[in-house]
Amino acid sequence: AEGGPEMEKVALEDCKDNPVFAFLHDKNSPEFLYYRKKLAEMWKKSQDVEETPPSQKVQDLKGLGYEKGKPVGLVGVTELSDAQKKQLKEQQEMQQMYDMIMKHKQAMQEMQIMWEKTIKEHQSGYDSDEEIDNELGTWEHQLRRMEMDKTREWAEQLTQMGRGKHFIGDFLPPDELEKFMETFKALKEGREPDYSEYKEFKLTVENIGYQMLMKMGWKEGDGLG
């Protein structure tokens, strides 16, 4: 019966000699009438399930970026309150920030490995003309430029993510902020800042990322789900 009228017809034919299903051939019997009543209820229930639109909960979660299932703590919830929507949005922003920090750290680690490998390969210094590119400069300049570009991109992402919520200035005193912005400006314009300032800038950028996470309610060691 669950397969619809066609399957019911096949079942009747297959079971015509089975005394257990004899009532199916007597359409006036109480058993047959009861069977038809229960069958109608089953089909109606099945149709209702198919036609039910996605719940508000599922739509809300998709709008908040949760495509793959419910976040922890929402089991049994059928509709999201404004407070829950806000909380989920903040969790999503924290996850994005955390992923961005981890991606940046990985990029910096890869740069460090590249530095160490290149230094070993160039122990003799700059004896060969092949080691100097007229446009890009020495291998050291090229690596440093790559590192600075990565850090500049990271600082831009932080600034964009914090727009309207937590500006970089929320985490730095005025004099440090001025120094930070000047270094950031130099990187954006392709100027090479004072290297000691750049190293400090690089550390500050990552620290700001973690501070932004903490201001949003995250603590190191906590889960983000």
C-alpha positions in Angstrom: 0.0 0.0 0.0 2.9 2.4 0.7 3.9 2.2 -3.0 0.5 3.6 -4.1 -2.4 2.1 -6.1 -0.1 0.3 -8.6 1.8 -1.6 -5.9 -1.5 -2.4 -4.1 -2.8 -3.9 -7.3 0.4 -6.1 -7.6 0.1 -7.2 -4.0 -3.6 -8.2 -4.5 -2.7 -10.3 -7.4 0.3 -12.0 -5.7 -1.8 -12.7 -2.5 -5.1 -13.8 -4.1 -4.7 -17.3 -2.8 -3.6 -16.3 0.7 -6.6 -16.6 3.1 -5.0 -13.9 5.3 -5.7 -11.3 2.6 -9.2 -12.7 1.6 -10.9 -9.6 3.0 -9.3 -7.5 0.3 -11.6 -9.2 -2.3 -14.8 -8.5 -0.3 -15.2 -4.8 -0.6 -18.3 -4.7 1.7 -16.6 -6.4 4.6 -15.8 -4.4 7.8 -12.1 -5.4 7.5 -11.9 -4.1 4.0 -13.6 -0.8 4.9 -11.2 -0.4 7.9 -8.3 -1.1 5.6 -9.4 1.6 3.1 -9.8 4.1 5.9 -6.3 3.5 7.3 -4.9 3.6 3.8 -6.5 7.0 3.1 -5.0 8.3 6.3 -1.6 7.0 5.4 -1.6 8.6 1.9 -2.8 11.9 3.3 -0.1 12.0 5.9 2.5 11.1 3.3 1.3 14.0 1.0 1.4 16.5 3.9 5.0 15.6 4.6 6.0 16.1 1.0 4.2 19.4 0.7 5.5 20.9 3.9 7.9 23.8 3.1 11.3 23.9 4.8 11.0 25.0 8.4 11.9 28.5 9.5 14.8 27.0 11.4 16.4 25.5 8.3 15.9 28.6 6.2 17.4 30.8 9.0 20.4 28.5 9.3 21.1 28.6 5.6 20.9 32.4 5.7 23.5 32.4 8.4 25.8 30.1 6.5 25.0 26.8 8.3 24.4 24.7 5.2 25.5 21.3 6.6 23.3 20.9 9.7 22.4 22.3 13.1 25.0 23.9 15.3 25.4 22.4 18.7 22.8 23.5 21.2 19.9 23.8 18.7 18.7 20.2 18.8 14.9 20.3 19.2 14.6 23.9 18.2 11.9 24.5 15.6 12.2 28.3 15.2 15.0 30.7 15.9 14.5 33.7 18.1 16.2 37.0 17.3 18.7 36.4 20.1 19.6 32.9 18.6 20.0 34.4 15.1 22.4 37.0 16.5 24.3 34.4 18.4 24.7 32.2 15.4 25.8 35.1 13.2 28.5 36.0 15.8 29.6 32.3 15.9 29.9 32.4 12.1 31.9 35.6 12.1 34.2 34.1 14.8 34.7 31.0 12.7 35.6 33.1 9.7 38.0 35.1 11.7 39.6 32.0 13.3 39.9 30.3 9.9 41.6 33.5 8.5 44.1 33.6 11.4 45.0 30.0 10.9 45.3 30.4 7.1 47.6 33.4 7.7 49.7 31.5 10.3 50.1 28.6 7.8 51.2 31.0 5.0 53.8 32.6 7.3 55.1 29.1 8.3 55.4 28.2 4.6 57.3 31.5 4.0 59.6 30.6 6.9 60.4 27.2 5.4 61.0 28.8 2.1 63.3 31.4 3.7 65.4 28.6 5.4 65.5 26.5 2.2 66.6 29.4 0.1 69.3 30.5 2.6 70.8 27.1 2.5 70.8 27.1 -1.3 72.5 30.5 -1.4 75.2 30.0 1.3 77.8 31.5 -1.1 76.0 34.9 -1.1 75.6 36.9 -4.3 78.6 35.7 -6.3 76.7 34.7 -9.4 74.9 37.3 -11.6 72.1 34.7 -12.0 71.0 35.4 -8.4 70.0 39.0 -9.2 67.0 39.8 -11.3 67.1 43.2 -12.8 63.3 43.8 -12.1 62.7 41.7 -9.0 66.1 42.1 -7.2 67.9 39.4 -5.2 66.2 36.3 -4.0 66.1 37.8 -0.5 64.3 40.9 -1.8 61.8 38.7 -3.7 61.1 36.5 -0.6 60.7 39.6 1.6 58.3 41.1 -0.9 56.2 37.9 -1.0 56.1 37.9 2.8 55.1 41.6 3.0 52.4 41.0 0.3 50.9 38.2 2.4 50.9 40.4 5.5 49.3 43.3 3.7 46.5 41.0 2.4 46.0 39.8 5.9 45.8 43.3 7.3 43.3 44.3 4.6 41.1 41.3 5.4 41.2 42.2 9.1 40.2 45.8 8.4 37.4 44.7 6.1 36.1 42.1 8.6 36.2 44.6 11.4 34.4 47.4 9.5 31.4 48.6 11.4 32.3 46.4 14.4 35.8 46.6 15.7 38.3 48.9 14.1 42.0 48.3 14.4 42.1 51.4 16.6 40.1 49.6 19.2 43.1 47.6 20.0 46.0 50.0 19.7 47.0 53.2 21.6 47.1 56.3 19.3 50.9 56.4 18.8 51.0 52.7 18.0 48.0 53.0 15.7 49.8 55.8 13.8 52.9 53.7 13.3 50.7 50.7 12.3 48.8 52.7 9.7 52.0 54.1 8.2 53.5 50.7 7.9 50.2 49.4 6.4 50.2 52.3 3.9 53.8 51.6 2.9 52.9 48.0 2.2 49.8 49.0 0.2 51.8 51.5 -1.9 54.6 49.0 -2.5 57.1 50.9 -0.4 59.4 48.9 1.8 58.9 50.1 5.4 61.7 50.1 8.0 62.3 46.4 8.5 62.2 46.5 12.3 58.8 48.3 12.0 57.6 45.7 9.6 58.5 42.8 11.9 56.6 44.6 14.7 53.7 45.2 12.3 53.5 41.6 11.3 53.3 40.5 15.0 50.7 43.2 15.8 48.5 42.2 12.9 48.2 38.6 14.1 47.7 39.8 17.7 44.9 42.1 16.6 43.2 39.2 14.9 43.1 37.2 18.2 42.0 40.3 20.1 39.1 40.8 17.7 38.1 37.1 18.3 38.2 37.6 22.1 36.2 40.8 21.9 33.6 38.8 20.1 33.5 36.4 23.0 36.0 33.7 22.0 38.6 32.3 24.4 41.6 30.3 23.3 41.0 26.6 23.6 37.2 27.0 23.2 35.4 25.4 20.4 33.8 27.5 17.7 30.8 25.2 16.9 
